[in-house]
Amino acid sequence: MNWIIREAREEDREAFVSLSLELARFNRSNHDPRCTFDDFGEVLRIQEREALETFEARGENRKILLAELEGRIVGYALGKVIEAEEAADNGGGESGFWINLF
């Protein structure tokens, strides 16, 4: 198997959004049916908008890494730097984190 991990490029927008929506569908399929009373179509529209905003916001303080397997994008990780609150127990300032999403 030929794996590649790389930063997202402009031409990856559609693949990133598609993976984000696939993750939302997967998450929904694992929810208890009693917890799915909302309009899932609207949820997907919001997820799509937020995925596009996240993709457009990538840069110095936000990175999207893509996983390719045999030339096909199969997953992503999102990392960003956030400004901690002044009263944070770590003393405030910048901190970063990675969220492995898919």
N, C-alpha and C positions, 0 to 999 in steps of 0.2 A: 504494500500500500504506500502511496505517495502523498503524505500530509504536508501542507504548507500553512503556517500561521503568518498573517500579514495585516498591515493596517488597511482599513477600508479606503477605497478610492471613489471618486465621483460616479464612476460607472457601476458601482455596487449598490446604489440606492435601492433599486427595485428588489434585489436579493435580500437586503437587510430588512426592508419593510415586510417582505413575504415571510421571512423567518420570524419576525416579531408577531405577525398575525397567526402563524402556525403555532407558536408558543402559546398565544392567548387561547386558541382553540383547544390545544392539549390541556392547558390548565383548566379550562371550563369542563372538559370531558371527565376530569377527576373531582369535580365538585359534587357535593351531595345535591341531588335534585331539589331539595327543599330550599337551597340557597341560590337558586338560579331564577329568580322572579323578575329580573330586569330585562330590558330589551337588548338581547345580545348583539343584534345588528348594529345598534347604536354604540354599544361597547366596542365593537370592531372598528367602527368609523373613528371613534376617539383614539383607539390604539394605533390606527393607521396615521392619524394626524400627529400623535405624539412620537411615533417612530420616525416620521419625516422630520419633525423638529429636532429630535435627538441627532439624526444623521446630519442635518444642516449645522448643528452646533459643534460638531467635532472640530478639534483644533488643539491648541496648546494645552488646555485644561480638560479636554474630553477626548478620549480615544476609543475607537471601535476597532477591535481586532477580529478578523474573519478566519475561519478554519476552512481550508479547501482539502478535499479528498479526491484524488484523481482529476483535478481541474474543476470540480464542482463545489460551490460554497455550501457547507453543511452545518455551520454553526457560527456563533459570535460571542464575544465578551465585550462588555462595556466598562470602561474605567474613567473616572473623573476626579478632579480635585475640587473639594468643597471648602468653603470658609466656615470654620467652626465658630460657634457662638462664644462670646466673650466669657461666659460663665461655664464653659465646657470643662469637664474634669481633666482634660489633657492640656489645659492652659490656653486654649483658643488658637487662632492662626489657621493656616491651611493644613488640610489633611486629605489624603487620597484613599480611594478604595476601588476595588474591582468587583464587578458583579458578573458572574458567569451566568448568562441568561439561557443559552441554548446550545 
